[in-house]
Amino acid sequence: MAIDETMLEKLRMLPPEKQQEVADFVDFLSQQRAASGRKPRLKGLCADLKVRISGDDIDQVRREIWVW
């Protein structure tokens, strides 16, 4: 028996309020999956700090960190 058939069979055995809980949980998992594809950008995370970082600043830090 396929997973969808098994799940449907089990779902039908539940009372209506528990079926609604399952539906809510499935919605939650769907939203979680959709959100996991989005990655926050550093610029957005630091926007409230009002810090301006230039490409030169980043290059300087890279040179300081990666000293051989």
Predicted model as a PDB file, atoms N, CA, C, CB and O in Angstrom, pLDDT in the B-factor column:
MODEL        1                                                                  
ATOM      1  N   MET A   1       0.857  -1.190   0.000  1.00 71.00           N  
ATOM      2  CA  MET A   1       0.000   0.000   0.000  1.00 71.00           C  
ATOM      3  C   MET A   1       0.896   1.243   0.000  1.00 71.00           C  
ATOM      4  CB  MET A   1      -0.971   0.004   1.243  1.00 71.00           C  
ATOM      5  O   MET A   1       1.868   1.314   0.752  1.00 71.00           O  
ATOM      6  N   ALA A   2       0.567   2.202  -0.832  1.00 88.00           N  
ATOM      7  CA  ALA A   2       1.336   3.438  -0.942  1.00 88.00           C  
ATOM      8  C   ALA A   2       1.137   4.296   0.307  1.00 88.00           C  
ATOM      9  CB  ALA A   2       0.926   4.223  -2.207  1.00 88.00           C  
ATOM     10  O   ALA A   2       0.132   4.172   1.006  1.00 88.00           O  
ATOM     11  N   ILE A   3       2.096   5.155   0.570  1.00 88.00           N  
ATOM     12  CA  ILE A   3       2.053   5.994   1.771  1.00 88.00           C  
ATOM     13  C   ILE A   3       0.812   6.871   1.806  1.00 88.00           C  
ATOM     14  CB  ILE A   3       3.297   6.863   1.849  1.00 88.00           C  
ATOM     15  O   ILE A   3       0.219   7.052   2.869  1.00 88.00           O  
ATOM     16  N   ASP A   4       0.407   7.420   0.664  1.00 89.00           N  
ATOM     17  CA  ASP A   4      -0.774   8.285   0.668  1.00 89.00           C  
ATOM     18  C   ASP A   4      -2.037   7.495   1.004  1.00 89.00           C  
ATOM     19  CB  ASP A   4      -0.934   8.976  -0.692  1.00 89.00           C  
ATOM     20  O   ASP A   4      -2.925   8.007   1.685  1.00 89.00           O  
ATOM     21  N   GLU A   5      -2.121   6.265   0.535  1.00 92.00           N  
ATOM     22  CA  GLU A   5      -3.277   5.429   0.870  1.00 92.00           C  
ATOM     23  C   GLU A   5      -3.280   5.068   2.350  1.00 92.00           C  
ATOM     24  CB  GLU A   5      -3.281   4.154   0.018  1.00 92.00           C  
ATOM     25  O   GLU A   5      -4.325   5.080   2.999  1.00 92.00           O  
ATOM     26  N   THR A   6      -2.109   4.749   2.872  1.00 93.00           N  
ATOM     27  CA  THR A   6      -1.989   4.416   4.295  1.00 93.00           C  
ATOM     28  C   THR A   6      -2.374   5.611   5.166  1.00 93.00           C  
ATOM     29  CB  THR A   6      -0.552   3.962   4.624  1.00 93.00           C  
ATOM     30  O   THR A   6      -3.109   5.466   6.142  1.00 93.00           O  
ATOM     31  N   MET A   7      -1.872   6.789   4.804  1.00 92.00           N  
ATOM     32  CA  MET A   7      -2.174   7.983   5.584  1.00 92.00           C  
ATOM     33  C   MET A   7      -3.662   8.322   5.532  1.00 92.00           C  
ATOM     34  CB  MET A   7      -1.351   9.163   5.080  1.00 92.00           C  
ATOM     35  O   MET A   7      -4.257   8.691   6.545  1.00 92.00           O  
ATOM     36  N   LEU A   8      -4.250   8.196   4.360  1.00 93.00           N  
ATOM     37  CA  LEU A   8      -5.670   8.485   4.214  1.00 93.00           C  
ATOM     38  C   LEU A   8      -6.515   7.523   5.047  1.00 93.00           C  
ATOM     39  CB  LEU A   8      -6.077   8.408   2.742  1.00 93.00           C  
ATOM     40  O   LEU A   8      -7.495   7.927   5.674  1.00 93.00           O  
ATOM     41  N   GLU A   9      -6.132   6.265   5.046  1.00 95.00           N  
ATOM     42  CA  GLU A   9      -6.839   5.262   5.846  1.00 95.00           C  
ATOM     43  C   GLU A   9      -6.750   5.603   7.336  1.00 95.00           C  
ATOM     44  CB  GLU A   9      -6.258   3.854   5.584  1.00 95.00           C  
ATOM     45  O   GLU A   9      -7.748   5.531   8.053  1.00 95.00           O  
ATOM     46  N   LYS A  10      -5.574   5.968   7.788  1.00 94.00           N  
ATOM     47  CA  LYS A  10      -5.391   6.328   9.197  1.00 94.00           C  
ATOM     48  C   LYS A  10      -6.147   7.607   9.543  1.00 94.00           C  
ATOM     49  CB  LYS A  10      -3.901   6.499   9.515  1.00 94.00           C  
ATOM     50  O   LYS A  10      -6.733   7.721  10.619  1.00 94.00           O  
ATOM     51  N   LEU A  11      -6.129   8.561   8.626  1.00 94.00           N  
ATOM     52  CA  LEU A  11      -6.823   9.826   8.841  1.00 94.00           C  
ATOM     53  C   LEU A  11      -8.324   9.609   9.003  1.00 94.00           C  
ATOM     54  CB  LEU A  11      -6.551  10.785   7.680  1.00 94.00           C  
ATOM     55  O   LEU A  11      -8.956  10.234   9.855  1.00 94.00           O  
ATOM     56  N   ARG A  12      -8.881   8.747   8.206  1.00 95.00           N  
ATOM     57  CA  ARG A  12     -10.317   8.467   8.262  1.00 95.00           C  
ATOM     58  C   ARG A  12     -10.732   7.832   9.585  1.00 95.00           C  
ATOM     59  CB  ARG A  12     -10.713   7.558   7.114  1.00 95.00           C  
ATOM     60  O   ARG A  12     -11.898   7.923   9.972  1.00 95.00           O  
ATOM     61  N   MET A  13      -9.802   7.195  10.280  1.00 96.00           N  
ATOM     62  CA  MET A  13     -10.110   6.568  11.574  1.00 96.00           C  
ATOM     63  C   MET A  13     -10.174   7.585  12.713  1.00 96.00           C  
ATOM     64  CB  MET A  13      -9.067   5.508  11.898  1.00 96.00           C  
ATOM     65  O   MET A  13     -10.687   7.280  13.790  1.00 96.00           O  
ATOM     66  N   LEU A  14      -9.664   8.771  12.481  1.00 95.00           N  
ATOM     67  CA  LEU A  14      -9.634   9.796  13.520  1.00 95.00           C  
ATOM     68  C   LEU A  14     -10.954  10.558  13.590  1.00 95.00           C  
ATOM     69  CB  LEU A  14      -8.483  10.767  13.270  1.00 95.00           C  
ATOM     70  O   LEU A  14     -11.665  10.673  12.592  1.00 95.00           O  
ATOM     71  N   PRO A  15     -11.282  11.084  14.784  1.00 95.00           N  
ATOM     72  CA  PRO A  15     -12.456  11.953  14.891  1.00 95.00           C  
ATOM     73  C   PRO A  15     -12.180  13.283  14.173  1.00 95.00           C  
ATOM     74  CB  PRO A  15     -12.827  12.202  16.391  1.00 95.00           C  
ATOM     75  O   PRO A  15     -11.023  13.645  13.962  1.00 95.00           O  
ATOM     76  N   PRO A  16     -13.239  14.006  13.802  1.00 94.00           N  
ATOM     77  CA  PRO A  16     -13.075  15.248  13.022  1.00 94.00           C  
ATOM     78  C   PRO A  16     -12.107  16.262  13.636  1.00 94.00           C  
ATOM     79  CB  PRO A  16     -14.410  15.903  12.851  1.00 94.00           C  
ATOM     80  O   PRO A  16     -11.344  16.893  12.904  1.00 94.00           O  
ATOM     81  N   GLU A  17     -12.120  16.433  14.961  1.00 95.00           N  
ATOM     82  CA  GLU A  17     -11.217  17.425  15.562  1.00 95.00           C  
ATOM     83  C   GLU A  17      -9.752  17.013  15.420  1.00 95.00           C  
ATOM     84  CB  GLU A  17     -11.558  17.623  17.044  1.00 95.00           C  
ATOM     85  O   GLU A  17      -8.877  17.866  15.278  1.00 95.00           O  
ATOM     86  N   LYS A  18      -9.485  15.710  15.458  1.00 94.00           N  
ATOM     87  CA  LYS A  18      -8.111  15.241  15.263  1.00 94.00           C  
ATOM     88  C   LYS A  18      -7.711  15.339  13.790  1.00 94.00           C  
ATOM     89  CB  LYS A  18      -7.961  13.788  15.761  1.00 94.00           C  
ATOM     90  O   LYS A  18      -6.547  15.594  13.480  1.00 94.00           O  
ATOM     91  N   GLN A  19      -8.661  15.139  12.890  1.00 94.00           N  
ATOM     92  CA  GLN A  19      -8.390  15.322  11.471  1.00 94.00           C  
ATOM     93  C   GLN A  19      -7.982  16.770  11.197  1.00 94.00           C  
ATOM     94  CB  GLN A  19      -9.624  14.937  10.629  1.00 94.00           C  
ATOM     95  O   GLN A  19      -7.098  17.035  10.383  1.00 94.00           O  
ATOM     96  N   GLN A  20      -8.643  17.703  11.892  1.00 94.00           N  
ATOM     97  CA  GLN A  20      -8.294  19.120  11.728  1.00 94.00           C  
ATOM     98  C   GLN A  20      -6.890  19.395  12.253  1.00 94.00           C  
ATOM     99  CB  GLN A  20      -9.315  20.017  12.455  1.00 94.00           C  
ATOM    100  O   GLN A  20      -6.151  20.183  11.664  1.00 94.00           O  
ATOM    101  N   GLU A  21      -6.518  18.753  13.354  1.00 94.00           N  
ATOM    102  CA  GLU A  21      -5.154  18.917  13.880  1.00 94.00           C  
ATOM    103  C   GLU A  21      -4.125  18.425  12.868  1.00 94.00           C  
ATOM    104  CB  GLU A  21      -4.990  18.157  15.215  1.00 94.00           C  
ATOM    105  O   GLU A  21      -3.083  19.051  12.672  1.00 94.00           O  
ATOM    106  N   VAL A  22      -4.430  17.296  12.226  1.00 94.00           N  
ATOM    107  CA  VAL A  22      -3.526  16.763  11.205  1.00 94.00           C  
ATOM    108  C   VAL A  22      -3.414  17.750  10.038  1.00 94.00           C  
ATOM    109  CB  VAL A  22      -4.024  15.378  10.702  1.00 94.00           C  
ATOM    110  O   VAL A  22      -2.318  18.009   9.540  1.00 94.00           O  
ATOM    111  N   ALA A  23      -4.554  18.297   9.607  1.00 93.00           N  
ATOM    112  CA  ALA A  23      -4.546  19.274   8.513  1.00 93.00           C  
ATOM    113  C   ALA A  23      -3.722  20.500   8.892  1.00 93.00           C  
ATOM    114  CB  ALA A  23      -5.985  19.694   8.150  1.00 93.00           C  
ATOM    115  O   ALA A  23      -2.956  21.013   8.076  1.00 93.00           O  
ATOM    116  N   ASP A  24      -3.877  20.970  10.129  1.00 93.00           N  
ATOM    117  CA  ASP A  24      -3.098  22.123  10.594  1.00 93.00           C  
ATOM    118  C   ASP A  24      -1.602  21.806  10.604  1.00 93.00           C  
ATOM    119  CB  ASP A  24      -3.556  22.549  12.003  1.00 93.00           C  
ATOM    120  O   ASP A  24      -0.778  22.642  10.233  1.00 93.00           O  
ATOM    121  N   PHE A  25      -1.263  20.596  11.030  1.00 93.00           N  
ATOM    122  CA  PHE A  25       0.138  20.204  11.083  1.00 93.00           C  
ATOM    123  C   PHE A  25       0.739  20.112   9.676  1.00 93.00           C  
ATOM    124  CB  PHE A  25       0.286  18.864  11.812  1.00 93.00           C  
ATOM    125  O   PHE A  25       1.883  20.510   9.455  1.00 93.00           O  
ATOM    126  N   VAL A  26      -0.033  19.590   8.739  1.00 91.00           N  
ATOM    127  CA  VAL A  26       0.429  19.512   7.351  1.00 91.00           C  
ATOM    128  C   VAL A  26       0.664  20.925   6.811  1.00 91.00           C  
ATOM    129  CB  VAL A  26      -0.603  18.749   6.464  1.00 91.00           C  
ATOM    130  O   VAL A  26       1.653  21.167   6.118  1.00 91.00           O  
ATOM    131  N   ASP A  27      -0.240  21.856   7.125  1.00 90.00           N  
ATOM    132  CA  ASP A  27      -0.046  23.250   6.715  1.00 90.00           C  
ATOM    133  C   ASP A  27       1.241  23.817   7.306  1.00 90.00           C  
ATOM    134  CB  ASP A  27      -1.248  24.110   7.145  1.00 90.00           C  
ATOM    135  O   ASP A  27       2.006  24.493   6.619  1.00 90.00           O  
ATOM    136  N   PHE A  28       1.468  23.532   8.586  1.00 90.00           N  
ATOM    137  CA  PHE A  28       2.683  23.996   9.259  1.00 90.00           C  
ATOM    138  C   PHE A  28       3.936  23.455   8.561  1.00 90.00           C  
ATOM    139  CB  PHE A  28       2.673  23.567  10.741  1.00 90.00           C  
ATOM    140  O   PHE A  28       4.881  24.202   8.306  1.00 90.00           O  
ATOM    141  N   LEU A  29       3.936  22.162   8.256  1.00 88.00           N  
ATOM    142  CA  LEU A  29       5.090  21.566   7.578  1.00 88.00           C  
ATOM    143  C   LEU A  29       5.309  22.176   6.192  1.00 88.00           C  
ATOM    144  CB  LEU A  29       4.906  20.052   7.455  1.00 88.00           C  
ATOM    145  O   LEU A  29       6.448  22.383   5.774  1.00 88.00           O  
ATOM    146  N   SER A  30       4.222  22.460   5.487  1.00 86.00           N  
ATOM    147  CA  SER A  30       4.330  23.075   4.165  1.00 86.00           C  
ATOM    148  C   SER A  30       4.934  24.467   4.260  1.00 86.00           C  
ATOM    149  CB  SER A  30       2.959  23.143   3.492  1.00 86.00           C  
ATOM    150  O   SER A  30       5.794  24.829   3.456  1.00 86.00           O  
ATOM    151  N   GLN A  31       4.490  25.251   5.238  1.00 84.00           N  
ATOM    152  CA  GLN A  31       5.031  26.599   5.427  1.00 84.00           C  
ATOM    153  C   GLN A  31       6.498  26.544   5.828  1.00 84.00           C  
ATOM    154  CB  GLN A  31       4.224  27.360   6.487  1.00 84.00           C  
ATOM    155  O   GLN A  31       7.310  27.347   5.367  1.00 84.00           O  
ATOM    156  N   GLN A  32       6.828  25.596   6.684  1.00 80.00           N  
ATOM    157  CA  GLN A  32       8.207  25.439   7.132  1.00 80.00           C  
ATOM    158  C   GLN A  32       9.113  25.096   5.951  1.00 80.00           C  
ATOM    159  CB  GLN A  32       8.302  24.349   8.218  1.00 80.00           C  
ATOM    160  O   GLN A  32      10.220  25.622   5.834  1.00 80.00           O  
ATOM    161  N   ARG A  33       8.643  24.227   5.095  1.00 74.00           N  
ATOM    162  CA  ARG A  33       9.431  23.834   3.926  1.00 74.00           C  
ATOM    163  C   ARG A  33       9.616  25.014   2.981  1.00 74.00           C  
ATOM    164  CB  ARG A  33       8.760  22.664   3.189  1.00 74.00           C  
ATOM    165  O   ARG A  33      10.707  25.228   2.454  1.00 74.00           O  
ATOM    166  N   ALA A  34       8.552  25.778   2.767  1.00 72.00           N  
ATOM    167  CA  ALA A  34       8.636  26.941   1.880  1.00 72.00           C  
ATOM    168  C   ALA A  34       9.606  27.969   2.448  1.00 72.00           C  
ATOM    169  CB  ALA A  34       7.242  27.575   1.676  1.00 72.00           C  
ATOM    170  O   ALA A  34      10.373  28.578   1.702  1.00 72.00           O  
ATOM    171  N   ALA A  35       9.577  28.164   3.757  1.00 69.00           N  
ATOM    172  CA  ALA A  35      10.446  29.153   4.395  1.00 69.00           C  
ATOM    173  C   ALA A  35      11.901  28.711   4.387  1.00 69.00           C  
ATOM    174  CB  ALA A  35       9.994  29.410   5.823  1.00 69.00           C  
ATOM    175  O   ALA A  35      12.799  29.553   4.361  1.00 69.00           O  
ATOM    176  N   SER A  36      12.150  27.414   4.411  1.00 68.00           N  
ATOM    177  CA  SER A  36      13.533  26.938   4.461  1.00 68.00           C  
ATOM    178  C   SER A  36      14.289  27.247   3.174  1.00 68.00           C  
ATOM    179  CB  SER A  36      13.562  25.442   4.727  1.00 68.00           C  
ATOM    180  O   SER A  36      15.520  27.275   3.182  1.00 68.00           O  
ATOM    181  N   GLY A  37      13.589  27.477   2.079  1.00 68.00           N  
ATOM    182  CA  GLY A  37      14.237  27.815   0.826  1.00 68.00           C  
ATOM    183  C   GLY A  37      14.728  29.240   0.784  1.00 68.00           C  
ATOM    184  O   GLY A  37      15.606  29.574  -0.012  1.00 68.00           O  
ATOM    185  N   ARG A  38      14.174  30.082   1.628  1.00 68.00           N  
ATOM    186  CA  ARG A  38      14.575  31.490   1.664  1.00 68.00           C  
ATOM    187  C   ARG A  38      15.705  31.674   2.668  1.00 68.00           C  
ATOM    188  CB  ARG A  38      13.372  32.400   2.027  1.00 68.00           C  
ATOM    189  O   ARG A  38      15.592  31.274   3.826  1.00 68.00           O  
ATOM    190  N   LYS A  39      16.773  32.271   2.221  1.00 69.00           N  
ATOM    191  CA  LYS A  39      17.893  32.534   3.122  1.00 69.00           C  
ATOM    192  C   LYS A  39      17.978  34.040   3.360  1.00 69.00           C  
ATOM    193  CB  LYS A  39      19.236  31.979   2.536  1.00 69.00           C  
ATOM    194  O   LYS A  39      17.948  34.818   2.407  1.00 69.00           O  
ATOM    195  N   PRO A  40      18.085  34.456   4.624  1.00 66.00           N  
ATOM    196  CA  PRO A  40      18.180  35.895   4.888  1.00 66.00           C  
ATOM    197  C   PRO A  40      19.500  36.448   4.376  1.00 66.00           C  
ATOM    198  CB  PRO A  40      18.033  36.183   6.391  1.00 66.00           C  
ATOM    199  O   PRO A  40      20.529  35.775   4.428  1.00 66.00           O  
ATOM    200  N   ARG A  41      19.462  37.654   3.893  1.00 70.00           N  
ATOM    201  CA  ARG A  41      20.667  38.317   3.407  1.00 70.00           C  
ATOM    202  C   ARG A  41      21.291  39.094   4.555  1.00 70.00           C  
ATOM    203  CB  ARG A  41      20.350  39.258   2.205  1.00 70.00           C  
ATOM    204  O   ARG A  41      20.586  39.662   5.390  1.00 70.00           O  
ATOM    205  N   LEU A  42      22.601  39.115   4.591  1.00 66.00           N  
ATOM    206  CA  LEU A  42      23.326  39.825   5.637  1.00 66.00           C  
ATOM    207  C   LEU A  42      22.942  41.296   5.660  1.00 66.00           C  
ATOM    208  CB  LEU A  42      24.832  39.677   5.439  1.00 66.00           C  
ATOM    209  O   LEU A  42      22.807  41.896   6.726  1.00 66.00           O  
ATOM    210  N   LYS A  43      22.769  41.866   4.487  1.00 65.00           N  
ATOM    211  CA  LYS A  43      22.399  43.277   4.407  1.00 65.00           C  
ATOM    212  C   LYS A  43      21.066  43.526   5.120  1.00 65.00           C  
ATOM    213  CB  LYS A  43      22.312  43.729   2.934  1.00 65.00           C  
ATOM    214  O   LYS A  43      20.918  44.521   5.830  1.00 65.00           O  
ATOM    215  N   GLY A  44      20.115  42.638   4.935  1.00 69.00           N  
ATOM    216  CA  GLY A  44      18.818  42.779   5.592  1.00 69.00           C  
ATOM    217  C   GLY A  44      18.900  42.555   7.093  1.00 69.00           C  
ATOM    218  O   GLY A  44      18.207  43.223   7.861  1.00 69.00           O  
ATOM    219  N   LEU A  45      19.739  41.622   7.515  1.00 69.00           N  
ATOM    220  CA  LEU A  45      19.874  41.335   8.941  1.00 69.00           C  
ATOM    221  C   LEU A  45      20.502  42.507   9.700  1.00 69.00           C  
ATOM    222  CB  LEU A  45      20.712  40.076   9.144  1.00 69.00           C  
ATOM    223  O   LEU A  45      20.194  42.728  10.871  1.00 69.00           O  
ATOM    224  N   CYS A  46      21.369  43.245   9.039  1.00 70.00           N  
ATOM    225  CA  CYS A  46      22.091  44.341   9.693  1.00 70.00           C  
ATOM    226  C   CYS A  46      21.526  45.717   9.360  1.00 70.00           C  
ATOM    227  CB  CYS A  46      23.544  44.294   9.304  1.00 70.00           C  
ATOM    228  O   CYS A  46      22.118  46.728   9.737  1.00 70.00           O  
ATOM    229  N   ALA A  47      20.412  45.776   8.671  1.00 73.00           N  
ATOM    230  CA  ALA A  47      19.871  47.058   8.207  1.00 73.00           C  
ATOM    231  C   ALA A  47      19.594  48.026   9.351  1.00 73.00           C  
ATOM    232  CB  ALA A  47      18.596  46.827   7.422  1.00 73.00           C  
ATOM    233  O   ALA A  47      19.802  49.230   9.204  1.00 73.00           O  
ATOM    234  N   ASP A  48      19.129  47.517  10.485  1.00 76.00           N  
ATOM    235  CA  ASP A  48      18.795  48.402  11.600  1.00 76.00           C  
ATOM    236  C   ASP A  48      20.029  48.934  12.317  1.00 76.00           C  
ATOM    237  CB  ASP A  48      17.914  47.675  12.585  1.00 76.00           C  
ATOM    238  O   ASP A  48      19.907  49.839  13.143  1.00 76.00           O  
ATOM    239  N   LEU A  49      21.215  48.400  12.025  1.00 79.00           N  
ATOM    240  CA  LEU A  49      22.443  48.863  12.679  1.00 79.00           C  
ATOM    241  C   LEU A  49      22.981  50.143  12.041  1.00 79.00           C  
ATOM    242  CB  LEU A  49      23.510  47.774  12.624  1.00 79.00           C  
ATOM    243  O   LEU A  49      23.832  50.815  12.625  1.00 79.00           O  
ATOM    244  N   LYS A  50      22.501  50.480  10.871  1.00 76.00           N  
ATOM    245  CA  LYS A  50      22.904  51.673  10.134  1.00 76.00           C  
ATOM    246  C   LYS A  50      24.423  51.730   9.940  1.00 76.00           C  
ATOM    247  CB  LYS A  50      22.423  52.928  10.863  1.00 76.00           C  
ATOM    248  O   LYS A  50      25.047  52.775  10.126  1.00 76.00           O  
ATOM    249  N   VAL A  51      24.991  50.607   9.568  1.00 75.00           N  
ATOM    250  CA  VAL A  51      26.423  50.499   9.322  1.00 75.00           C  
ATOM    251  C   VAL A  51      26.648  50.406   7.820  1.00 75.00           C  
ATOM    252  CB  VAL A  51      27.034  49.266  10.058  1.00 75.00           C  
ATOM    253  O   VAL A  51      25.981  49.629   7.136  1.00 75.00           O  
ATOM    254  N   ARG A  52      27.563  51.177   7.316  1.00 79.00           N  
ATOM    255  CA  ARG A  52      27.907  51.149   5.899  1.00 79.00           C  
ATOM    256  C   ARG A  52      29.222  50.388   5.743  1.00 79.00           C  
ATOM    257  CB  ARG A  52      28.017  52.600   5.309  1.00 79.00           C  
ATOM    258  O   ARG A  52      30.248  50.797   6.286  1.00 79.00           O  
ATOM    259  N   ILE A  53      29.191  49.304   5.017  1.00 80.00           N  
ATOM    260  CA  ILE A  53      30.398  48.523   4.772  1.00 80.00           C  
ATOM    261  C   ILE A  53      30.634  48.498   3.271  1.00 80.00           C  
ATOM    262  CB  ILE A  53      30.277  47.071   5.356  1.00 80.00           C  
ATOM    263  O   ILE A  53      29.777  48.074   2.496  1.00 80.00           O  
ATOM    264  N   SER A  54      31.796  48.952   2.884  1.00 83.00           N  
ATOM    265  CA  SER A  54      32.124  49.004   1.458  1.00 83.00           C  
ATOM    266  C   SER A  54      32.859  47.733   1.041  1.00 83.00           C  
ATOM    267  CB  SER A  54      32.983  50.251   1.138  1.00 83.00           C  
ATOM    268  O   SER A  54      33.278  46.930   1.874  1.00 83.00           O  
ATOM    269  N   GLY A  55      32.998  47.580  -0.251  1.00 85.00           N  
ATOM    270  CA  GLY A  55      33.766  46.466  -0.782  1.00 85.00           C  
ATOM    271  C   GLY A  55      35.220  46.534  -0.331  1.00 85.00           C  
ATOM    272  O   GLY A  55      35.853  45.507  -0.086  1.00 85.00           O  
ATOM    273  N   ASP A  56      35.744  47.759  -0.223  1.00 89.00           N  
ATOM    274  CA  ASP A  56      37.119  47.930   0.252  1.00 89.00           C  
ATOM    275  C   ASP A  56      37.258  47.458   1.700  1.00 89.00           C  
ATOM    276  CB  ASP A  56      37.549  49.405   0.130  1.00 89.00           C  
ATOM    277  O   ASP A  56      38.260  46.846   2.068  1.00 89.00           O  
ATOM    278  N   ASP A  57      36.242  47.750   2.517  1.00 86.00           N  
ATOM    279  CA  ASP A  57      36.270  47.292   3.912  1.00 86.00           C  
ATOM    280  C   ASP A  57      36.325  45.765   3.971  1.00 86.00           C  
ATOM    281  CB  ASP A  57      35.030  47.814   4.684  1.00 86.00           C  
ATOM    282  O   ASP A  57      37.078  45.185   4.754  1.00 86.00           O  
ATOM    283  N   ILE A  58      35.531  45.143   3.147  1.00 85.00           N  
ATOM    284  CA  ILE A  58      35.486  43.675   3.130  1.00 85.00           C  
ATOM    285  C   ILE A  58      36.816  43.117   2.654  1.00 85.00           C  
ATOM    286  CB  ILE A  58      34.340  43.168   2.224  1.00 85.00           C  
ATOM    287  O   ILE A  58      37.324  42.153   3.227  1.00 85.00           O  
ATOM    288  N   ASP A  59      37.383  43.709   1.615  1.00 87.00           N  
ATOM    289  CA  ASP A  59      38.686  43.266   1.115  1.00 87.00           C  
ATOM    290  C   ASP A  59      39.760  43.398   2.191  1.00 87.00           C  
ATOM    291  CB  ASP A  59      39.084  44.074  -0.129  1.00 87.00           C  
ATOM    292  O   ASP A  59      40.594  42.505   2.342  1.00 87.00           O  
ATOM    293  N   GLN A  60      39.751  44.498   2.937  1.00 88.00           N  
ATOM    294  CA  GLN A  60      40.734  44.715   3.995  1.00 88.00           C  
ATOM    295  C   GLN A  60      40.620  43.643   5.072  1.00 88.00           C  
ATOM    296  CB  GLN A  60      40.558  46.105   4.612  1.00 88.00           C  
ATOM    297  O   GLN A  60      41.628  43.101   5.526  1.00 88.00           O  
ATOM    298  N   VAL A  61      39.406  43.344   5.475  1.00 87.00           N  
ATOM    299  CA  VAL A  61      39.205  42.319   6.510  1.00 87.00           C  
ATOM    300  C   VAL A  61      39.666  40.960   5.999  1.00 87.00           C  
ATOM    301  CB  VAL A  61      37.716  42.253   6.940  1.00 87.00           C  
ATOM    302  O   VAL A  61      40.275  40.190   6.741  1.00 87.00           O  
ATOM    303  N   ARG A  62      39.379  40.663   4.740  1.00 87.00           N  
ATOM    304  CA  ARG A  62      39.832  39.393   4.175  1.00 87.00           C  
ATOM    305  C   ARG A  62      41.352  39.299   4.193  1.00 87.00           C  
ATOM    306  CB  ARG A  62      39.311  39.228   2.743  1.00 87.00           C  
ATOM    307  O   ARG A  62      41.911  38.250   4.515  1.00 87.00           O  
ATOM    308  N   ARG A  63      42.022  40.402   3.845  1.00 86.00           N  
ATOM    309  CA  ARG A  63      43.495  40.384   3.868  1.00 86.00           C  
ATOM    310  C   ARG A  63      44.004  40.177   5.284  1.00 86.00           C  
ATOM    311  CB  ARG A  63      44.068  41.695   3.287  1.00 86.00           C  
ATOM    312  O   ARG A  63      44.988  39.463   5.479  1.00 86.00           O  
ATOM    313  N   GLU A  64      43.360  40.785   6.285  1.00 86.00           N  
ATOM    314  CA  GLU A  64      43.800  40.639   7.670  1.00 86.00           C  
ATOM    315  C   GLU A  64      43.567  39.224   8.191  1.00 86.00           C  
ATOM    316  CB  GLU A  64      43.078  41.642   8.557  1.00 86.00           C  
ATOM    317  O   GLU A  64      44.375  38.696   8.955  1.00 86.00           O  
ATOM    318  N   ILE A  65      42.461  38.618   7.774  1.00 88.00           N  
ATOM    319  CA  ILE A  65      42.134  37.276   8.262  1.00 88.00           C  
ATOM    320  C   ILE A  65      43.000  36.220   7.586  1.00 88.00           C  
ATOM    321  CB  ILE A  65      40.653  36.968   8.027  1.00 88.00           C  
ATOM    322  O   ILE A  65      43.493  35.302   8.241  1.00 88.00           O  
ATOM    323  N   TRP A  66      43.182  36.352   6.276  1.00 81.00           N  
ATOM    324  CA  TRP A  66      43.871  35.322   5.510  1.00 81.00           C  
ATOM    325  C   TRP A  66      45.338  35.659   5.309  1.00 81.00           C  
ATOM    326  CB  TRP A  66      43.197  35.128   4.168  1.00 81.00           C  
ATOM    327  O   TRP A  66      45.837  35.628   4.185  1.00 81.00           O  
ATOM    328  N   VAL A  67      46.023  35.979   6.385  1.00 68.00           N  
ATOM    329  CA  VAL A  67      47.456  36.264   6.311  1.00 68.00           C  
ATOM    330  C   VAL A  67      48.201  34.946   6.363  1.00 68.00           C  
ATOM    331  CB  VAL A  67      47.915  37.213   7.465  1.00 68.00           C  
ATOM    332  O   VAL A  67      47.990  34.126   7.257  1.00 68.00           O  
ATOM    333  N   TRP A  68      49.087  34.757   5.375  1.00 59.00           N  
ATOM    334  CA  TRP A  68      49.854  33.508   5.328  1.00 59.00           C  
ATOM    335  C   TRP A  68      51.246  33.735   5.766  1.00 59.00           C  
ATOM    336  CB  TRP A  68      49.849  32.911   3.950  1.00 59.00           C  
ATOM    337  O   TRP A  68      52.045  32.798   5.793  1.00 59.00           O  
TER     338      TRP A  68                                                      
ENDMDL                                                                          
END                                                                             
